[in-house]
Amino acid sequence: MTPTITLSHINKVYANGTIALQDLNLEIGASQFISLVGPSGCGKSTALRIIAGLGQMSSGQLEWGQGQTPKLAYVFQEAALMPWATVRDNVRLPLTLAKMPKREAMAAVEESIARVGLQGFEKSYPRELSGGMKMRVSIARALVTKPDVLLMDEPFAALDEMTRSRLNSDLLSLWNQLRWTVIFVTHNIYESVYLSQRVVVMADRPGRVVADVIIDEPYPRNEEFRTSIDYNHYCRDVSRHLAEASLKGADRDLPIATL
Ligand SMILES: Nc1ncnc2c1ncn2[C@@H]1O[C@H](COP(=O)(O)OP(=O)(O)OP(=O)(O)O)[C@@H](O)[C@H]1O
């Protein structure tokens, strides 16, 4: 069951004294698609890692709506595939680690590969795939466990614009079918507006939420939305918040006498 996620008063101070997050508050509805944007170093990955349970918060609270931690999957910027393994074996990895017998795992593996459009490449090795295809394998590997929540940390940042655009559309159509909760970290304003129901803007030092822009547009979204005046307005709105967030960081770096 897809849960709501509530982050309350989250603080994170790293061992070296860096205050990565201060009083981060965020509520994410069940099956919502939200993006986190913000200047480099504002704590987006830190927040995502805390939600994933990969990093600990210093204080604060993380609550799951249904009272128990749902099934989570994490997609990183790097596809991080095993070079010696085929597409099929790479996708099966989480099930192998969970000690699921191969015969039982294969149906889920084949389904996941089909969902990302990689039928016919099951026996290929990562070196034989383009960057976009490697990312599809990475997404298939995340989907194979049938997650409730998908955490994506700049998954398409290293891809060319055409490939990114195609993967954006395919990700949205998968989300339309499967309705996981998605938290998507990106530096790309256009991508965040195209994909999300909400774009949450963070400012750094300390990392916190400074704006929450609702993208009130129906799904499915397509090229018509991408070229619409509304899309342009949303992008400008997010961009303005982002510029303000960046300025706050830059101000802080100026010598005190100039402030
Ligand atoms: N393990 C760590 N130890 C110390 N400081 C860290 C550690 N990880 C991150 N930081 C610092 O915490 C702050 C937030 O980092 P984080 O990676 O969460 O930001 P981000 O918004 O995801 O950045 P980017 O957009 O560049 O990926 C930064 O100042 C970073 O240098």
The ligand as an SDF file (V2000), in Angstrom:
LIG
                    3D

 31 33  0  0  0  0  0  0  0  0999 V2000
   29.1360   12.3960    4.3390 N   0  0  0  0  0  0  0  0  0  0  0  0
   29.2030   13.7160    4.4490 C   0  0  0  0  0  0  0  0  0  0  0  0
   30.0160   14.2780    5.3580 N   0  0  0  0  0  0  0  0  0  0  0  0
   30.0900   15.6240    5.5030 C   0  0  0  0  0  0  0  0  0  0  0  0
   29.3590   16.4900    4.7650 N   0  0  0  0  0  0  0  0  0  0  0  0
   28.5420   15.9770    3.8370 C   0  0  0  0  0  0  0  0  0  0  0  0
   28.4110   14.5760    3.6230 C   0  0  0  0  0  0  0  0  0  0  0  0
   27.5100   14.3680    2.6390 N   0  0  0  0  0  0  0  0  0  0  0  0
   27.0850   15.5840    2.2510 C   0  0  0  0  0  0  0  0  0  0  0  0
   27.7080   16.5490    2.9690 N   0  0  0  0  0  0  0  0  0  0  0  0
   27.4820   17.9950    2.8550 C   0  0  0  0  0  0  0  0  0  0  0  0
   26.1140   18.2340    3.1950 O   0  0  0  0  0  0  0  0  0  0  0  0
   25.5730   19.2690    2.3620 C   0  0  0  0  0  0  0  0  0  0  0  0
   24.3740   18.6870    1.6140 C   0  0  0  0  0  0  0  0  0  0  0  0
   24.8420   17.7020    0.7050 O   0  0  0  0  0  0  0  0  0  0  0  0
   23.8620   16.9350   -0.3020 P   0  0  0  0  0  0  0  0  0  0  0  0
   24.6940   16.0100   -1.1200 O   0  0  0  0  0  0  0  0  0  0  0  0
   22.7430   16.3710    0.4690 O   0  0  0  0  0  0  0  0  0  0  0  0
   23.3260   18.1400   -1.1940 O   0  0  0  0  0  0  0  0  0  0  0  0
   22.6060   18.1140   -2.6090 P   0  0  0  0  0  0  0  0  0  0  0  0
   21.6010   19.2050   -2.5760 O   0  0  0  0  0  0  0  0  0  0  0  0
   22.1180   16.7570   -2.9230 O   0  0  0  0  0  0  0  0  0  0  0  0
   23.8060   18.5060   -3.5800 O   0  0  0  0  0  0  0  0  0  0  0  0
   23.9690   18.2590   -5.1630 P   0  0  0  0  0  0  0  0  0  0  0  0
   22.8090   18.9360   -5.8080 O   0  0  0  0  0  0  0  0  0  0  0  0
   25.2670   18.9320   -5.5010 O   0  0  0  0  0  0  0  0  0  0  0  0
   23.9850   16.7780   -5.3900 O   0  0  0  0  0  0  0  0  0  0  0  0
   26.6990   19.7180    1.4560 C   0  0  0  0  0  0  0  0  0  0  0  0
   27.2990   20.8570    2.0220 O   0  0  0  0  0  0  0  0  0  0  0  0
   27.6650   18.5380    1.4500 C   0  0  0  0  0  0  0  0  0  0  0  0
   28.9910   18.9720    1.2480 O   0  0  0  0  0  0  0  0  0  0  0  0
  1  2  1  0
  2  3  1  0
  2  7  2  0
  3  4  2  0
  4  5  1  0
  5  6  2  0
  6  7  1  0
  6 10  1  0
  7  8  1  0
  8  9  2  0
  9 10  1  0
 10 11  1  0
 11 12  1  0
 11 30  1  0
 12 13  1  0
 13 14  1  0
 13 28  1  0
 14 15  1  0
 15 16  1  0
 16 17  2  0
 16 18  1  0
 16 19  1  0
 19 20  1  0
 20 21  2  0
 20 22  1  0
 20 23  1  0
 23 24  1  0
 24 25  2  0
 24 26  1  0
 24 27  1  0
 28 29  1  0
 28 30  1  0
 30 31  1  0
M  END
$$$$
